[in-house]
């Protein structure tokens, strides 16, 4: 609880050029977030009396939580690169996209999966930012659910539920889901691959039973 106050006290050390703590302090009185923290204490205490949500409930909770941020504007210039890559697919088709990835389509350090998904949305659903945000929200909900399943497989169900809720409580991730970036998707597919690999090692075969 004292961390926001410490960050406020040391705000002059934050040299973030996008939104720094010093800039925030000029717009928001420190009493406002402190009042919010004090208000959250009894709410958190009350919620702690209920069992943690498992994977079936974590998925819709994560999706709905991030849907609240769909109106957030694009703030990172890297989104232009992924938009351009996706636009190549929307205009010239998937074949051209895959053939020219790393050639005419500048790939930088990225892999093509997320721009390909964005491009398919642009081509077949329309060049609407909301559709890409829905995809990212679904991918993050998948990440939260997979985290819970992976931790449950490694330890037990209670730790799995804790892991999923803990990931859902990371504030930084709420700023990423509405943006046309690849971080959320990369995290989702990496965790899914790790989970499926673990399942294959432990159980094998075609069935998870």
N, C-alpha and C positions, 0 to 999 in steps of 0.2 A: 504494500500500500504506500510505503514511503518512496518508492522508486520514481513516480511522476514528480514528486516534490524535489527529489534530488536532481532529476533532469531539468527541472525548472531553474533550480539554483545554479546549475552549471550550463545554462543555455548559451552563454557567450562562447563556449568552446565548440559549439556545433556549427561547422562550416558548410553544411548541406546547402547546395545552391537551388534545390527544388523547393522544399519546405523545411525550414530549420525550426528548432525549438525556440530560437530567438524571435523568428517571425511570428510563430504561433502565439508567443507571449504578448506580442503587440496587439493581437486581435482578441485573445481570450483571457479573462481574468483567472488567476490560479485558483480562486475560490470555486469556480465552476467545475473543473474536473475533480477537485477535492470533494465537493458536495456530491458529485456523481459516485465517487468511490465509497463515500460513507453510506449512500443510499444502496449501493450494490451489496454491502456486507449482509444486511438481513435477508436480501433476496438470495444471495449465494448460500446462506445458512439454511434457508427454507428449501432450496433446490437440492442441497446435499442430503436431505432426508428421503429423496426419491432414488430409486435404482438408476444407474447410468444407462443411457440408451445403447442398444446393441446395433450391429451393422444394418439390420433392416430399417431402423429408425434414423440412424446417423445419415444415411444417404439423402432422404428428403429434407432433413434438418439442415444439412450442409448446403443443399441446392437452394432452399428458401433463404438461408442466411445471406448467401452471395447474390441472390436476386435483388436484394435491397440496394446493391451497389451498381446496378446496371446503368444508372444515370451518370456515373462518374466520368468525367472527360478523359480523353487520352492525354497523358502527361509525359510519356517517354517517347523520344524521337525514334527509337528502334522499331516502333510499330510500323513506321513507313516502309521499312525493309520487308517485313512480312506481308504487308498489304501489297507491295509491288510483286513479290513472289507469287502470292495467291492470284493476283490479277493476271499474270501470265497464263495460269491454268484456266481461269475463267474465259479468257479471250481465245487462247490457242488450243485448249484441250489438255486432258491428262497425259496423252502420249508425248506431246511437245514438252510438257513440264518435266516429266521423268527423263526424257532424252537430253534435255538441255540443262538439267540441274548441275550446277558447278561449271557450266559453260557459259552460254548466253545469259542464263539466270545466275546471278552472283549469289553463291551459297554462303559466303563468309565462313563462320564456324558451325553453322547449324545443320541439322538433318532435315530431310524434306517432309516428314510426316505431318507436322502441324500446319505448315503452309499449304500442303496438299489438301488437308481437311478444310482449311479456310477457303481455298480455291474451289473446292467442290460445292461449298455453301454458296459462294458468289455465283457460280455457274448455274446451279440447279435450283437454288432457293431465292437468290437475289442478293444484291450487294447491300445488305442491311447489317449494321453493326450489332444489333440485338441478337441476330442468329448466331454470330460468333461468340457473343457473351453467354448465350444459352449453352453452346458447346463447352466453353470453358467452365461454366458452373457445373455441368454434368461431369466433366473430367475431374474437377476438384471434389465433388461428392464421391466419385469413384475412388479418389485418393484417400479420403477420410475413411471410407468403408474398407478399402484394401489394407490400410494401416491397422485397423482394428482386427481384421482377419489374420494378418501376418503376425501381429503380436500375440493373438490368441493361439495361433499355431506354435509359436516359439515358447510361450509361457502358459497362460490360461485365459479363459474368457474375460475375467474381471480386468486383467492387465490389458487385454485387447480393447475393451470398452474405454478404459482410461486413456490408452494411446490415441484412439480415435477422437475422443473429446478434447484431449490436449492439443492435437493438431488443429482441430476446429477453433481453438481458442487463440491461435496465433494471429495477432492483429495485422501483421504485414501482408499476410496472404489475402486479406480482404481487398487490398489495393491492387492486387495482381489479376484477379479473375476478370474484372471488366475490361482489361486491356488486350489489344491485339498482339499478344506476345506468345512465346512458346514455353515459358517456364512452368506454368501449371500443367500443360499437357505432357511435358517431359517428365515431370514428377509423377504424374499419374501412370504413365506407361512403364517407367522404371520400377515403381513399386509393384505394379501388376506383374511384371516379368519376374521380379524377385519372389513374389508370392507363388506364382505358378511353378517356378523352378523348385521351390521348397516342397510344394505339394507333389511334384513329379518325383523328387528324390525320396520322399517319405512313403508315398503310396504307389506310385508307378501305375502302369496300365492306362486304359481309356476311361475308367470310372473313378470318381472321387470318393466313392463309398468305402 
